[in-house]
Amino acid sequence: KIHKGDYKCPPWFSSEVRRLVLRLLDPNPRTRITVPQLMEVPWFRRDFKRPQIDRDATFDLLNDVDS
């Protein structure tokens, strides 16, 4: 159903959230919301704290994977 765009949001979703969900599940990739656009949605940004990334940290990917 989602692939065809045939779905309904629960009635307790606010209109703002309903619009966001519809844009996230848009079956057309050309009109679907992008991550940069999502980051501008006020509802999504509410209480959002951008993670702090240590750009100087190095990672040993082979040791980070459980064998």
Helices and strands as residue ranges (DSSP letters): H 15-24, H 35-38, H 42-45, H 61-64
